[in-house]
Amino acid sequence: MKNRKIAIIGCGNLGSTIVHGMLDDGFEGSNLIVTRRNTASLQRLADKGVVITSDNSEAVKNADVVILGVKPYNVEPILKEISSFLESGKHTLVCLATGITLEELAKWSGKELPIFRAMPNTAADVNESMTLICESGASTEQRDAMKQLFDKIGSTLYIDENLMEAATILGACGIAYVLRFMRAMIQGGIEVGFDAKTATAIVSQTMKGASELIIQNGTHPESEIDKVTTPKGCTITGLNEMEHAGFSSALIKGIVASYKKIEK
């Protein structure tokens, strides 16, 4: 994958984070082609050797992997625009848009191609994305190559297509949920005496440490919580107060509400 040319059509915030992550991992800038109507906003990428253009067709002709980073309502018209430049046996198509099925992508492209749906999150900007992928028409080699590509910006898992919308909520929207939780912790830290900068540093590292406990130990969060909660201690007192206020319930309701919204 490292020597293949990759085009990102409609390189907005998510597309840019993917590009930054790939460049940080050593991907050659000249093998990345990104498009946007207003190319001035992509100048920082051009400074790093990335090829910038407003011509989607030209980008596709010069690429092996075509990643659609456009909004869902733009996927069909963009695919119809570039369809005549897509070649079976050469191109791999990847769509980052929510709610667009593999069947629709195949229909609109008009070609027999390996097709992937991928849902990264904005932590791709620091090579810590959780990317969920499903595919159709791809060989084992192509599946491995796509995983290798997205592994450059974090961790990657293949899932069934019927879970892609749920993956959007838990993985992509989840960044916002976690950050909102962190903001609340920081606000609490300020109330008990820390300045904002110090509270942010403490909460950020604590969140990172909590995640690594689960990732490296392979444990359930509750088992790690048990290690911190002592009888009549301050931790269990705080946790119980949060639960009395509906902490877990509110979070679960928020996730389910987001999922119902995306299903409409």
Summary of the structure (lengths in Angstrom):
residues: 264
radius of gyration: 21.1
end to end distance: 36.1
largest distance: 69.3
contacts: 792
relative contact order: 0.09
helix: 59%
strand: 14%
